[in-house]
Amino acid sequence: MVDADLSKVLADIAVYAARRRAEDAERRHAPSATYPEQVERFRIDLSQAGAAPDDVIRELIALAEPGLAAVTAPRFFGWVMGASNMTGVAADWLTSVWGQNAGNHLATPSAAAAEEASGNALLELMQLPRGSSVGFATGATMASYTCLSAARMEVLRRAGWDIEADGMAGSPPITVVLGEEAHSTIFAGLKYLGFGERNLVKVAADRNGAIIARAFAEAMARVSGPVIAIAQAGHINSGSFDPFVEIAKVAQAKGAWLHIDGAFGLWARATKTHRHLGEGIELADSWSVDGHKWLQTPYDCAYAIVKDREAHVRAMRIPASYLPGAGDGMRNPSDAVPELSRRARGFSTWAMIRRLGAAGIAEMVSRHCALARRFAQQLSAEAGVEVLNDVALNQVAVHFGSDAETRAVIAKVQSDAVCFVGGAQWRGKAIMRISVTNENTTEADVDRSVEAMLSAWRAVKGAN
């Protein structure tokens, strides 16, 4: 018998969700409550008795609303965040309803099959080597960590060192060669794997943050022993791509493992308009990419892709006699990521690939890149405003007058809350970072946001 109270709670959540998303277009782009205020509001009094499900959910909504950001709204341009498409949200809700622990294929064949099918589709969309292994991770940080774990173990194995038997102590030193402007999550993943600053060789980058091919070749010529090289598809500030063909040629000649951080830029491979940016990406050994960016899946979704399946599994597999499916030759989801117990991330990915299709994904990525150019054209037309990058993808780096004025403009834009943007320090200057990644963003949203940004700039300039 269906629990009437539970049905009502779930139905009420569905109504609330639809209403909240319908209001996104006009939502203020700033929480009305601060973190300290919300900590106090969410404090739990353990002396109270338990509450009814509908009361708990109503209370949760009432408490949370003031401290929520408008991340799913069409004028959110901070960082690189997708909009959590409602088809993916519905699939993610089902994932929680089904409560499948996606560790192995025997216990949860649907969860494992959804990952297998989605992974194959991702390889086709991004034109990566068929047969590559795909692990479903939480985000690009853990996806890169996973790929680099496989890289570390494999380059040592080639050097005659067995990590599983002998650990890392006393192993041949590994040199990591990467661009000086690699993303911070790459440096974090390397730190988690035990690599320190002295293990890293940082290669000079051009004005857009892309590795200079000659500098990479010179750096590789100076190193010896096991090597991991790391390149980037989609610089976090400029959107630029490293010269993969040249990098891969040098890496292969050196016997190095080449990993590509493609958190959002790898999706350019799914388009006709921007596919050329990723020429040579397929020559790498591993790739990391987010689903909760340009695929618009809900959060907790990214992909660790490794060309050598055996190397991937060697690095991640958790052997135990009690685990069903071990050693039967079939793919177990837990063999490709660090977690054994986790949610079934393949369902929302499968749903979003089916929802958008290859044509829909390509159109969205191309449209967002065009919107980024629209931002750059309109902003750079204003006196005192400088766009610092060549807008090749969906990122725009903007400088207003001076560093102090740029920070003041960002603060005013955030306070006015017509749109949301973040700031950063890049190549010696403070910048406003604009990332166009929300599926619902239109030209009208760009124009309205530009108006708010220029209004803030004029107010800041006028006050000085």
C-alpha positions in Angstrom: 0.0 0.0 0.0 1.3 3.5 -0.9 2.0 5.7 2.1 -0.3 8.7 1.5 1.7 11.0 3.7 4.9 10.2 1.8 3.2 10.6 -1.5 2.0 14.1 -0.4 5.5 15.1 0.7 7.1 14.0 -2.6 4.3 15.7 -4.6 4.7 18.9 -2.6 8.5 18.9 -3.3 7.8 18.5 -7.0 5.4 21.5 -7.0 8.0 23.6 -5.1 10.8 22.5 -7.5 8.8 23.5 -10.5 7.8 26.9 -9.0 11.4 27.7 -7.9 12.8 27.0 -11.4 10.0 29.0 -13.0 11.1 32.0 -10.9 14.8 31.7 -11.9 14.7 34.2 -14.7 13.9 37.1 -12.3 15.6 35.8 -9.2 18.0 38.1 -7.4 21.6 36.9 -7.8 22.5 37.2 -4.2 21.5 35.3 -1.0 19.7 37.4 1.4 21.3 35.7 4.5 25.0 35.4 5.4 26.8 32.2 6.4 26.9 33.1 10.2 23.1 33.8 10.1 22.4 30.5 8.4 24.6 28.6 10.8 22.5 29.9 13.6 19.2 29.3 11.8 20.2 25.6 11.0 21.2 24.9 14.6 19.5 21.6 15.8 18.0 21.4 19.2 18.5 17.7 20.1 16.1 18.1 23.1 13.2 18.3 20.6 11.2 15.2 19.6 11.3 14.0 16.0 9.0 15.7 13.5 6.6 14.6 10.8 8.2 14.3 7.3 6.1 17.2 5.8 7.0 19.5 8.7 10.7 18.6 8.3 10.7 19.4 4.5 8.7 22.7 5.0 11.1 23.7 7.7 14.1 22.8 5.6 12.8 24.9 2.7 12.1 27.9 4.9 15.5 27.7 6.5 17.5 27.2 3.3 15.8 29.7 0.9 17.5 32.9 2.3 20.9 31.4 2.0 20.6 29.9 -1.5 22.5 31.3 -4.5 20.8 31.6 -7.9 23.2 29.1 -9.5 20.5 27.7 -11.8 19.4 31.2 -13.0 20.3 32.4 -16.4 22.5 35.3 -15.4 24.9 33.4 -13.1 28.3 33.8 -14.6 30.5 33.0 -11.6 33.0 30.1 -12.1 31.9 27.5 -14.6 28.6 26.1 -13.5 25.8 24.3 -15.3 22.2 24.8 -14.6 21.3 21.3 -13.2 18.7 20.6 -16.0 15.4 19.4 -14.5 15.6 16.2 -16.6 18.9 15.4 -14.9 17.4 16.5 -11.5 14.5 14.1 -12.0 16.9 11.3 -12.8 19.0 12.2 -9.8 15.9 12.1 -7.6 15.1 8.6 -9.0 18.8 7.7 -8.2 18.1 8.6 -4.5 14.7 6.9 -4.6 16.2 3.7 -5.9 19.1 3.9 -3.4 21.5 1.8 -5.4 25.0 1.5 -4.2 26.9 1.6 -7.5 29.9 -0.5 -6.5 29.4 -3.6 -8.6 27.4 -4.9 -11.6 26.0 -8.0 -9.9 24.2 -6.2 -7.1 23.0 -3.2 -9.2 23.2 -4.1 -12.9 21.1 -1.1 -14.0 23.4 1.3 -12.3 26.5 -0.3 -13.8 24.9 -0.6 -17.3 23.9 3.1 -17.2 27.5 4.1 -16.5 28.8 1.8 -19.3 26.4 3.1 -21.9 26.9 6.7 -20.8 30.7 6.3 -20.8 30.6 4.9 -24.4 28.4 7.8 -25.5 30.9 10.3 -23.9 33.8 8.8 -25.8 31.9 9.1 -29.0 30.7 12.7 -28.3 34.3 13.8 -27.5 36.0 11.7 -30.1 38.2 9.9 -27.6 39.7 6.4 -28.2 36.9 3.8 -28.1 37.5 1.2 -25.4 38.8 3.8 -22.9 37.8 3.2 -19.3 35.4 5.8 -17.8 35.0 6.3 -14.1 32.2 8.4 -12.6 33.6 10.8 -10.0 32.3 13.7 -7.9 33.9 16.5 -9.8 37.0 17.3 -12.0 39.2 17.4 -8.9 38.6 13.7 -8.1 38.5 12.8 -11.8 41.9 14.3 -12.3 43.1 12.6 -9.1 41.9 9.3 -10.4 43.6 9.7 -13.8 46.8 10.8 -12.2 46.7 7.9 -9.8 46.7 5.6 -12.8 49.5 7.6 -14.3 51.6 7.4 -11.2 51.3 3.7 -10.9 51.8 3.0 -14.6 54.9 5.1 -15.1 56.5 3.4 -12.1 55.4 0.0 -13.3 57.2 0.8 -16.6 60.3 1.7 -14.6 60.1 -1.7 -12.8 58.6 -0.5 -9.5 55.4 -2.1 -8.0 53.5 0.4 -5.9 51.1 -2.3 -4.5 54.0 -4.4 -3.3 56.6 -1.7 -2.3 54.6 1.5 -1.8 56.1 4.8 -2.7 59.0 5.0 -0.3 62.2 4.5 -2.2 60.5 4.5 -5.6 62.2 6.1 -8.7 61.3 9.8 -8.6 58.6 11.0 -10.9 58.8 14.4 -12.6 55.5 16.1 -13.4 55.7 18.6 -16.3 52.8 21.0 -16.6 51.9 24.6 -17.6 52.6 27.3 -15.1 48.9 28.2 -15.3 47.4 24.8 -14.7 44.2 24.8 -12.7 44.4 24.8 -8.9 42.6 21.4 -8.8 45.4 19.8 -10.7 47.9 21.0 -8.1 45.5 19.8 -5.4 45.3 16.3 -7.0 49.1 16.1 -7.2 49.4 17.1 -3.6 47.0 14.3 -2.6 49.2 11.9 -4.5 52.3 12.9 -2.7 53.9 15.2 -5.3 55.6 18.3 -3.9 56.7 21.5 -5.5 60.2 20.0 -6.2 58.6 17.2 -8.3 57.0 19.8 -10.6 58.5 21.4 -13.7 56.3 24.4 -14.6 56.3 25.4 -18.3 55.9 29.0 -19.5 52.5 30.0 -20.9 51.4 32.6 -23.5 49.2 35.6 -22.9 46.1 33.4 -22.8 47.6 31.0 -20.3 48.3 28.2 -22.9 51.5 26.2 -22.7 54.2 27.4 -25.1 55.0 24.3 -27.2 58.8 25.1 -27.5 59.1 25.7 -23.8 57.4 22.4 -23.2 59.8 20.6 -25.5 62.8 22.2 -23.8 61.5 21.3 -20.3 60.9 17.7 -21.4 64.4 17.5 -22.8 65.9 18.3 -19.4 64.1 15.7 -17.4 64.8 11.9 -17.0 63.2 8.9 -15.5 59.4 8.4 -15.1 57.4 11.5 -16.3 53.8 12.6 -16.2 52.9 15.5 -18.4 49.7 17.5 -17.9 48.0 19.8 -20.4 44.8 21.8 -20.3 41.6 22.1 -22.4 39.9 25.3 -21.3 42.0 27.7 -19.2 39.9 28.8 -16.2 40.2 32.6 -17.1 40.7 32.6 -20.8 39.3 29.3 -22.1 42.5 28.7 -24.1 43.7 25.3 -25.2 47.2 24.0 -25.0 48.9 22.8 -28.3 48.1 19.2 -27.9 49.6 17.8 -31.1 53.0 19.2 -30.3 52.8 18.3 -26.6 51.7 14.7 -27.3 54.5 14.2 -29.8 57.1 15.2 -27.3 55.4 13.2 -24.4 55.2 10.1 -26.5 58.9 10.3 -27.5 59.8 10.6 -23.9 57.6 7.7 -22.8 55.6 10.1 -20.6 52.0 9.7 -19.5 50.0 12.6 -20.9 46.9 13.7 -18.9 44.5 16.5 -20.1 42.5 18.5 -17.7 39.4 19.2 -19.7 36.9 20.1 -17.0 34.8 22.1 -19.3 36.9 22.6 -22.5 36.7 19.0 -23.5 33.0 19.5 -24.4 34.3 21.7 -27.4 35.1 18.4 -29.1 31.3 17.7 -29.3 30.9 20.7 -31.6 31.7 21.5 -35.2 32.3 25.2 -34.4 35.0 24.7 -31.8 36.2 21.1 -32.4 39.4 22.5 -33.9 40.5 23.9 -30.6 41.0 20.3 -29.3 43.0 19.0 -32.2 45.3 16.2 -30.8 43.4 15.7 -27.6 42.8 12.1 -28.5 46.5 11.5 -28.4 46.6 11.7 -24.6 46.5 8.9 -22.1 43.8 10.2 -19.8 41.3 13.0 -19.5 39.1 14.6 -16.8 35.8 16.4 -17.5 32.8 17.5 -15.6 29.2 16.6 -16.3 27.8 19.3 -14.0 29.3 22.0 -16.2 28.4 21.8 -19.8 26.3 18.6 -19.7 24.0 20.4 -17.2 23.8 17.4 -14.9 23.2 17.9 -11.2 26.2 18.2 -9.0 28.4 15.2 -8.0 29.1 14.2 -11.6 32.4 14.1 -13.5 34.3 11.6 -15.6 37.8 10.1 -15.2 38.7 8.7 -18.7 41.8 6.5 -19.1 42.9 5.0 -22.4 44.5 2.0 -20.7 41.7 0.1 -18.9 44.1 -2.2 -17.1 46.2 0.7 -15.7 42.9 2.4 -14.6 41.7 -0.7 -12.8 45.1 -1.4 -11.2 45.1 2.0 -9.6 41.5 1.9 -8.3 40.3 -1.6 -7.7 39.5 -2.6 -4.1 40.0 -6.4 -3.9 37.9 -8.3 -1.4 36.5 -11.8 -1.5 33.1 -10.6 -0.2 32.6 -8.3 -3.2 30.3 -9.9 -5.8 31.4 -9.7 -9.4 35.1 -9.5 -8.7 37.2 -11.4 -11.2 34.4 -12.3 -13.6 35.7 -10.1 -16.4 32.8 -7.6 -16.3 33.1 -3.9 -15.5 32.4 -2.9 -11.9 31.9 0.9 -11.4 34.0 0.9 -8.3 37.0 -0.3 -10.3 37.3 3.1 -11.9 37.0 5.6 -9.0 38.3 5.7 -5.4 34.9 5.1 -3.7 33.3 1.7 -3.1 30.1 3.0 -1.7 28.5 5.8 -3.7 25.4 7.0 -5.6 24.7 5.8 -9.1 26.0 8.7 -11.0 25.3 7.2 -14.4 21.5 7.7 -14.4 21.6 11.5 -14.5 24.4 11.4 -17.2 22.4 9.0 -19.3 19.3 11.1 -18.9 21.0 14.3 -20.0 22.7 12.7 -23.0 19.3 11.4 -24.0 17.6 14.8 -23.2 20.0 16.9 -25.3 21.4 14.5 -27.8 24.6 15.2 -29.7 23.0 18.0 -31.7 21.7 19.7 -28.6 25.0 19.5 -26.7 26.8 20.9 -29.7 24.3 23.7 -30.2 24.4 24.7 -26.5 28.2 24.8 -26.3 28.5 26.8 -29.6 25.8 29.2 -28.4 27.5 29.9 -25.1 30.8 30.6 -26.9 28.9 33.2 -29.1 27.4 34.7 -26.0 30.8 35.1 -24.5 32.0 37.0 -27.6 28.9 39.2 -27.2 29.9 40.0 -23.7 33.5 40.8 -24.8 32.4 43.0 -27.7 29.9 45.1 -25.7 32.2 45.5 -22.6 35.3 46.4 -24.5 33.5 49.1 -26.4 33.3 51.1 -23.1 36.2 53.5 -22.3 38.4 52.1 -19.5 37.2 48.5 -19.9 39.7 46.0 -21.2 39.1 42.4 -22.2 42.4 40.6 -21.5 41.9 37.3 -23.3 41.2 36.2 -26.8 37.6 34.9 -26.4 38.0 31.4 -28.0 35.5 29.6 -25.8 33.1 30.7 -23.1 35.4 32.6 -20.7 35.9 36.4 -20.6 38.5 38.1 -18.4 37.7 41.8 -17.9 39.7 44.6 -16.3 38.1 47.9 -15.3 40.5 50.9 -15.0 42.7 49.7 -12.1 42.8 46.7 -9.8 41.0 48.6 -7.1 38.3 49.7 -9.5 37.9 46.2 -10.9 37.3 44.8 -7.4 34.9 47.6 -6.7 32.9 46.9 -9.9 32.7 43.2 -9.0 31.5 44.1 -5.5 28.8 46.5 -6.8 27.6 44.0 -9.4 27.3 41.3 -6.7 25.5 43.8 -4.5 23.1 44.9 -7.2 22.4 41.2 -7.9 21.1 41.6 -11.4 23.6 39.0 -12.3 26.5 37.2 -10.6 30.2 37.3 -11.5 33.3 36.5 -9.6 36.8 37.9 -9.5 40.3 36.5 -9.7 44.0 37.6 -10.0 45.5 36.8 -13.4 48.8 37.7 -15.0 49.3 40.5 -12.4 45.9 42.1 -12.7 42.6 41.9 -10.9 39.9 40.6 -13.3 36.2 40.0 -13.4 35.7 36.4 -14.6 32.6 35.8 -16.8 31.8 32.1 -17.5 28.8 31.4 -19.8 27.7 27.8 -19.0 24.0 28.0 -18.1 21.8 26.3 -20.7 19.1 29.0 -20.2 21.2 32.1 -20.8 20.0 34.2 -23.7 21.3 37.3 -25.6 18.8 39.3 -23.6 20.4 38.0 -20.4 23.9 39.0 -21.7 22.6 42.5 -22.6 21.0 43.0 -19.3 24.1 41.8 -17.5 26.4 44.1 -19.6 24.1 47.0 -18.7 24.5 46.2 -14.9 28.3 45.8 -15.3 28.8 49.1 -17.1 26.4 50.9 -14.7 28.6 49.6 -11.9 31.8 50.7 -13.7 30.4 54.2 -14.3 29.4 54.5 -10.7 32.8 53.4 -9.5 34.6 55.6 -11.9 32.4 58.6 -11.0 33.1 58.1 -7.3 36.9 58.4 -7.8 
